[in-house]
Amino acid sequence: MSERTKTDLRNFDQAGLVKFVESLGQPAFRGKQIMGWLYRPGISGFSEMTDLAKDFRRVLCEHACISEFLDPIVEKASDGCVKFGFTLDDGHIIESVLIPEPDRNTLCISSQVGCAMGCSFCLTGTMGFIRNLNPSEIVNQVCGVRDYLLATPKDQLIGPERVTNVVFMGMGEPLNNLENVLTSLSIMTEQKGLDLAARKITVSTCGIASKIKELGERSTVNLAISLHSVKNSVRSQIMPVNNRYPVEVLLETCKNFPMPKRKRIMFEYTLLAGINDSDEDAEMVARMLRGIPCKINLLGYNECPSLPYKSPDRGRLLAFQKILIDHHYTVFIRNSRGADISAACGQLATEQNLTAPGK
């Protein structure tokens, strides 16, 4: 059986592995044993899984494989961010961005090749939608960056030797690939998997209101909303999803989002000069978000030569922030990271994918 026709075990969470081994006539506990090996650094084959019977290892070699991303394209920014280009089996390339700080390593990962949402200020949207990533292609971004960190001398690292936080803010709309994203979340938070705390993972959506509730019911990760305007006329212009799920529908869904006390939704708001950055816009945001446990991230627009938008100056950002703070919101201004290697928010799109086969 060729590698392409074998079952990739990294597409399964622990429950899926149990079902797979049972289909091979093995007891359920074998699936849990395999989960304990799949995400250990340096494990790439079944021969290394020494607590499995040799006969069973031979069966696994015949029917299954363990995927991994080898030899990523690596670009380092002047501020310490690192962009990774991972090549998929079909030749497409997805991008992930490591954002290191002394006490944490945040990894921004992709959930799709391209994106169908067409947000007019986002470079990924210019690619169009190519395909969903499967669970292994999602978790292997984390594994690939983990391996990079482990291979880097400690004195060259800004943060820890591991990925501590994951944000689904790369290429694609995660809620349009919800089943595969949920499987990957299960793998990431499984103790025998990547062993990340759910509170350290954030899924960001442009506002697929019909699937936000399901995400909250089936996982306990953090939710971020790419908001960018609360005026329907403006939001529909820059984010076509608003035509299907207007601001009022989206925010009502957020009010009913199931989450424990003290947990808050993160609203992302990119300021576009002359479009959504006025005092009136800030006052309207304050009014519309009332009653939603939340915090707000403000971002100056990361300008792209091929897109017509501009970022407001720092003074406008601070004025917008002050209005929201005066209304008793917790508001951060997120500094742009990785802009000099096109790794900043909204800049992820590869030339290879922009000219991908059939596009």
C-alpha positions, 0 to 999 in steps of 0.5 A: 500500500502506498503512503498516499493511500494509507491512513494518516493517524494524525487526522484522528483525535484519541476517540478516532484512534480508538475506532481505527484500531478497533477496525483492525481488530485491536482493543481500544487501549491500543488507540490510547497507546498510539496517541501517547506516541504520535506527538512526541518530538522525534517520533516518525515511525511505528518501529519506535512505539516500543510498547506495541506488539511487533505484529501490531506494528507491522499491521500499522506499517501496512495500513497507516502513516504518520505525516509531518511537515519537513523542511519548511520555508523560514523567514525571520523578521527584525522584531523576532517573528518567524514566518513558516511556509509549509508545503502540502502534499498537493503542492500548495503552501500554507503559512504560520507565524511564530510571535515570540515573547520572553514568557510565551510563544504564540503561533498563528496558524492557518485552517484553509488554503486561501479563504472564501470570505473576501474581506476587502482589506485582507490579502489572503482573501485575494487568493480565493478559496482553494480547500480546507486543511485536514486535521493533520495539516492543522496540528502539523503546523504546531508540530513543525514549529515545535521542532524548529524551537527544539532545534534552535540553540537556547541562547537564540530563542526569545521565548520558551522552547515550546509553543505555549499559545495557538491562535487560529488567525492565519489563512482561512475562516476556521468556522467554515472548516469546523469539523476539522478544526474541532478535531485538531483542537481535541488533539491539541488539548489532549494530554497525550497529544500536544497538551495545550490548555484550552484557555491558551487557544483562540479561534477567530472568525469573521462572523459565521454566526450560525456556527459560533454557538456550535464552537462554544458547545463543543469546545472551551477555547477562546473566541475572537470576532473580527469586527472592524465596524458595527455599521452595517453599511461599512461592514458589508462593504469591507466584509461580505459576510455581513450581508448574510449575518448583519451586525445585530445577528452577530452580536446577539449570537455573541451575547448567547455564546456559552462560556464560563464566568470571567471569560470574555470574547475578544473583538478585533477591530482594525482601523482603516483611515477615513472608513471606520476610525472616527469618534462616532465609530468608537461611540457606536462600538461602545454602544453596540457591545454593551452587555457582552463580556468582552475585551477589544483589540485595536490594530492599525491596518497593515498596509499592502501595496495591492490594496487601497487602504491606509492606516490612521496615525498613532494619535487616531488609534489612541483617541479611539482607544480612549473613547472605549476606555471611557465607556469602561471597556478593556482595550488594547492596541496590538502592535504590528509584528512581522510586517517586514516579512509580510507576516503581519495580520492580514498579510498571509498569502503566498505567491505560489498559492496566488498562482496555484494550479487551476486558479 
